[in-house]
Amino acid sequence: MLTCSEKKLQTSQEHFRDDTVDKKEMTGFRIIDIEIIISILLCPECKNNGLYLVEDSIFGLCSNFCLYCKNCPFSKGFASSKKQQRNSEINTRFVFALRIIGEGFTAAKKLCATLNLPAFLSKVSFRIQELKLLHASESVAEFEFVFLAQEP
């Protein structure tokens, strides 16, 4: 005969079995509190909690991190955003989103400060991102015009 605690544990274990867990692939960006994530992670080598995160560098909303374990020699470096042609995707998307809603650099600074995000790009870097977006949209528009001109 199982105790109530054993039944709850058994039910809990069944819930987390691989064949019963819905494995939807997560994509995209999330705003997370780093302290919360670090507090629940276990080292993949020694299986202890005791990981700590060091921010090596930052450019806009993209950080380069190194994850270390206090209990073993494990370390792993990674960026907080994918890169596309040496540009952090999050920075490009952030500038694009601001431009879509008719806002610019000042709004970016205010939004980052309000959400306690790292200080965003410099004004010059923001303008460079805008120019890259402009060139990309011009290329797409030109391609579409050529394509439409060829239709009968």
TAZIRA-V611682 format. One record per backbone hydrogen bond with DSSP energy under -1.0 kcal/mol. CO is the residue of the C=O (numbers start at 0). NH is the residue of the N-H. E is the energy in kcal/mol with one decimal. If there is no record, write none. Layout:
CO & NH & E
CO & NH & E
//
This chain:
2 & 6 & -2.3
3 & 7 & -2.5
4 & 8 & -2.4
5 & 9 & -2.6
6 & 10 & -2.7
7 & 11 & -2.6
8 & 12 & -2.6
9 & 13 & -2.2
10 & 14 & -1.9
11 & 15 & -1.2
13 & 16 & -1.1
16 & 19 & -1.5
16 & 20 & -1.2
32 & 36 & -1.6
33 & 37 & -2.6
34 & 38 & -1.8
36 & 39 & -1.1
36 & 40 & -1.0
42 & 46 & -1.5
47 & 42 & -2.8
49 & 69 & -2.1
51 & 67 & -2.9
53 & 65 & -2.2
56 & 63 & -2.9
58 & 61 & -1.8
61 & 58 & -3.0
62 & 79 & -2.5
63 & 55 & -2.6
63 & 56 & -1.3
64 & 77 & -2.3
65 & 53 & -2.7
66 & 75 & -1.9
67 & 51 & -2.6
73 & 68 & -1.7
75 & 66 & -3.1
77 & 64 & -3.4
81 & 88 & -3.0
83 & 86 & -1.5
86 & 83 & -3.1
87 & 91 & -1.8
88 & 92 & -2.7
89 & 93 & -2.3
90 & 94 & -2.3
91 & 95 & -2.5
92 & 96 & -2.9
93 & 97 & -2.2
94 & 98 & -2.4
95 & 99 & -2.3
96 & 100 & -1.6
97 & 102 & -3.3
98 & 101 & -1.3
103 & 107 & -1.9
104 & 108 & -2.3
105 & 109 & -2.2
106 & 110 & -2.8
107 & 111 & -2.4
108 & 112 & -2.2
109 & 113 & -2.5
110 & 114 & -2.3
111 & 116 & -3.0
121 & 125 & -2.5
122 & 126 & -2.3
123 & 127 & -2.2
124 & 128 & -2.2
125 & 129 & -2.2
126 & 130 & -2.5
127 & 131 & -2.2
128 & 132 & -2.2
129 & 133 & -2.4
130 & 134 & -2.7
131 & 135 & -2.1
132 & 136 & -2.5
133 & 137 & -2.4
134 & 138 & -2.2
135 & 139 & -2.1
136 & 140 & -2.5
137 & 141 & -2.6
138 & 142 & -2.3
139 & 143 & -2.5
140 & 144 & -2.5
141 & 145 & -2.3
142 & 146 & -2.5
143 & 147 & -2.9
144 & 148 & -2.2
145 & 149 & -1.1
//
